[in-house]
Amino acid sequence: MPKRNWTWAAVKEGNTTVGRVNYSSSDRTKYRAFKTEANAPRDATTKFGHRQVNHAGGSIKKAYASAKLRQRPTNSARAALAAIAVLNPGYNPVPANKSHLIPDKFGAPNMTQNLSNERESINLSGHKLIENRIGRLMTAASGGNTHHATIRGGIVVRETFDAAGQPKGRQYMVSIKNRTTGNRTFHKLTFNRS
């Protein structure tokens, strides 16, 4: 089990390593450059934006998502995802999970543009480790403000896919606003397959 403030950790499925998560601090310039690369303007109502790049043959190559960072209300109902399509329908691992690019625990919408098919172990271990780390960063900068609707920063995600639609890796760039000082910190988190 990785320590709470890991810089890297292996993601396992049974005894097999299926990937690795990494964390490093970043800065405003790198965050803004990544947000510019994503070119996914956020909708005024949902605070969510997305953009997709396809391989020459038409299958998905990259998916970008961008959102304001906030908390989902504690104990709120989770949406049923079974009827919602995904960005990479050609990839159907067993067991599969629908993985949010921008985590729903941070207020992101449950929609096709924010969901991809992924191995259950990767979604519930690798991406969950990253979500929990971001959550701790948000809590540390909350200044005691725990209201779910409070904007706590921004998040931009890029997922890359092979020609068959299998996710190859995901990068998260996060800006966290300290609710006491108003200062921001910047963070880079990645998941890469083995």
C-alpha positions as CSV (number, residue, x, y, z in Angstrom):
1,M,0.0,0.0,0.0
2,P,1.5,3.4,-1.0
3,K,2.1,6.0,1.6
4,R,-0.5,8.9,1.6
5,N,1.9,11.4,0.0
6,W,3.5,9.2,-2.5
7,T,5.7,10.4,-5.4
8,W,5.1,7.1,-7.2
9,A,3.3,3.8,-6.6
10,A,2.9,0.6,-8.5
11,V,-0.7,-0.4,-9.5
12,K,-1.3,-4.1,-9.3
13,E,-3.8,-6.6,-10.4
14,G,-3.3,-9.5,-8.1
15,N,0.5,-10.0,-8.2
16,T,0.9,-8.4,-11.6
17,T,2.0,-4.8,-12.0
18,V,-0.3,-3.2,-14.5
19,G,0.9,0.4,-14.2
20,R,2.4,3.2,-12.1
21,V,1.1,6.4,-10.7
22,N,3.4,9.4,-10.3
23,Y,3.1,12.7,-8.5
24,S,5.2,15.9,-8.7
25,S,4.6,19.5,-7.9
26,S,4.3,21.8,-10.9
27,D,3.9,25.5,-11.6
28,R,1.5,28.0,-13.1
29,T,3.3,28.1,-16.5
30,K,3.1,24.3,-17.0
31,Y,-0.5,24.2,-15.9
32,R,-1.5,27.0,-18.3
33,A,0.5,25.3,-21.1
34,F,-1.3,22.0,-20.5
35,K,-4.7,23.8,-20.4
36,T,-3.9,25.5,-23.7
37,E,-2.9,22.2,-25.2
38,A,-6.2,20.7,-24.1
39,N,-8.2,23.6,-25.7
40,A,-11.3,22.4,-24.0
41,P,-13.3,25.6,-22.9
42,R,-15.5,25.0,-19.9
43,D,-19.3,25.3,-20.2
44,A,-20.6,28.2,-18.0
45,T,-23.2,25.9,-16.4
46,T,-21.4,22.6,-15.9
47,K,-17.9,24.1,-15.5
48,F,-16.8,21.2,-17.8
49,G,-15.1,21.2,-21.2
50,H,-13.8,18.5,-23.5
51,R,-12.1,17.9,-26.8
52,Q,-11.3,14.7,-28.7
53,V,-8.5,14.0,-31.2
54,N,-8.8,10.9,-33.5
55,H,-6.4,8.5,-35.2
56,A,-6.3,8.7,-39.0
57,G,-8.6,5.7,-39.1
58,G,-11.2,7.5,-37.0
59,S,-10.8,5.8,-33.6
60,I,-10.0,8.0,-30.5
61,K,-6.4,9.0,-30.0
62,K,-6.6,11.6,-27.2
63,A,-9.4,12.9,-25.0
64,Y,-9.0,16.1,-23.1
65,A,-11.3,17.3,-20.2
66,S,-11.2,20.4,-18.2
67,A,-13.2,21.5,-15.2
68,K,-13.5,23.7,-12.1
69,L,-12.4,21.7,-9.1
70,R,-15.0,21.3,-6.3
71,Q,-16.4,18.6,-4.0
72,R,-19.4,16.4,-4.7
73,P,-21.8,16.7,-1.7
74,T,-21.1,14.0,1.0
75,N,-23.4,11.0,0.7
76,S,-25.0,12.3,-2.6
77,A,-26.3,9.6,-4.9
78,R,-24.0,8.4,-7.6
79,A,-25.5,8.3,-11.1
80,A,-26.0,4.9,-12.8
81,L,-23.5,4.8,-15.7
82,A,-24.8,1.7,-17.4
83,A,-26.9,3.6,-20.0
84,I,-24.2,6.2,-20.7
85,A,-21.8,5.6,-23.7
86,V,-18.0,5.9,-23.5
87,L,-15.4,7.6,-25.6
88,N,-13.7,4.3,-26.5
89,P,-16.5,1.7,-27.0
90,G,-14.2,-0.6,-29.0
91,Y,-12.2,-1.5,-25.8
92,N,-14.0,-3.9,-23.5
93,P,-11.7,-5.4,-20.9
94,V,-12.9,-8.0,-18.4
95,P,-13.7,-6.9,-15.8
96,A,-14.4,-3.4,-17.1
97,N,-15.2,-0.1,-15.4
98,K,-16.4,3.2,-16.8
99,S,-13.7,5.6,-15.7
100,H,-14.3,9.4,-15.3
101,L,-11.6,11.6,-16.8
102,I,-12.6,14.3,-14.4
103,P,-13.6,12.4,-11.3
104,D,-17.3,12.7,-10.4
105,K,-16.2,13.2,-6.7
106,F,-14.9,16.6,-8.0
107,G,-18.3,17.7,-9.5
108,A,-17.7,16.5,-13.0
109,P,-20.7,15.4,-15.2
110,N,-21.7,11.8,-16.0
111,M,-21.6,12.0,-19.8
112,T,-19.9,10.2,-22.7
113,Q,-17.3,13.0,-23.1
114,N,-16.1,12.3,-19.6
115,L,-16.1,8.4,-19.5
116,S,-13.8,5.8,-20.9
117,N,-13.8,2.0,-20.6
118,E,-10.9,0.8,-18.4
119,R,-9.8,-2.3,-16.5
120,E,-11.4,-2.4,-13.1
121,S,-8.1,-2.7,-11.3
122,I,-6.7,0.4,-13.0
123,N,-9.8,2.5,-12.4
124,L,-10.3,1.4,-8.8
125,S,-6.6,1.4,-7.8
126,G,-4.6,3.7,-10.1
127,H,-7.1,6.4,-10.8
128,K,-8.5,6.2,-7.3
129,L,-5.0,6.8,-5.8
130,I,-4.8,9.9,-7.8
131,E,-8.3,11.1,-6.9
132,N,-7.5,10.6,-3.2
133,R,-4.3,12.5,-3.5
134,I,-6.1,15.4,-5.2
135,G,-8.7,15.3,-2.4
136,R,-6.1,15.6,0.3
137,L,-4.5,18.5,-1.5
138,M,-7.9,20.2,-1.6
139,T,-8.6,19.5,2.1
140,A,-5.2,20.9,3.1
141,A,-5.9,24.2,1.3
142,S,-9.6,24.5,2.4
143,G,-9.0,26.9,5.3
144,G,-11.9,25.1,7.0
145,N,-14.4,25.7,4.2
146,T,-15.9,22.4,3.5
147,H,-19.0,23.5,1.5
148,H,-19.3,21.3,-1.6
149,A,-20.0,24.1,-4.1
150,T,-16.9,26.1,-3.2
151,I,-14.5,26.3,-6.2
152,R,-11.2,25.0,-5.1
153,G,-9.2,25.4,-8.3
154,G,-9.1,23.7,-11.7
155,I,-8.2,20.4,-13.3
156,V,-7.2,19.4,-16.8
157,V,-6.9,15.8,-17.9
158,R,-5.5,14.1,-21.0
159,E,-6.0,10.4,-21.8
160,T,-4.3,8.7,-24.7
161,F,-5.5,5.6,-26.5
162,D,-4.1,3.1,-28.9
163,A,-5.8,2.5,-32.3
164,A,-8.0,-0.2,-30.7
165,G,-9.2,2.2,-28.1
166,Q,-7.3,0.8,-25.1
167,P,-6.2,3.6,-22.8
168,K,-2.4,4.0,-22.7
169,G,-2.0,6.6,-20.0
170,R,-3.6,9.6,-18.3
171,Q,-2.1,12.9,-17.1
172,Y,-3.8,15.2,-14.6
173,M,-2.7,18.8,-14.1
174,V,-4.3,20.5,-11.0
175,S,-4.4,24.0,-9.6
176,I,-5.4,24.2,-6.0
177,K,-6.5,27.6,-4.4
178,N,-5.7,28.0,-0.7
179,R,-9.0,29.4,0.7
180,T,-7.1,31.2,3.5
181,T,-4.2,32.9,1.6
182,G,-5.6,33.0,-1.9
183,N,-2.4,31.5,-3.2
184,R,-2.4,28.6,-5.7
185,T,-0.3,25.4,-5.8
186,F,0.1,23.3,-9.0
187,H,0.4,19.6,-9.3
188,K,1.0,16.9,-11.9
189,L,-0.2,13.4,-11.5
190,T,0.0,10.6,-14.1
191,F,-1.0,7.0,-14.6
192,N,1.0,5.0,-17.1
193,R,0.4,1.3,-18.1
194,S,3.1,-1.2,-17.7
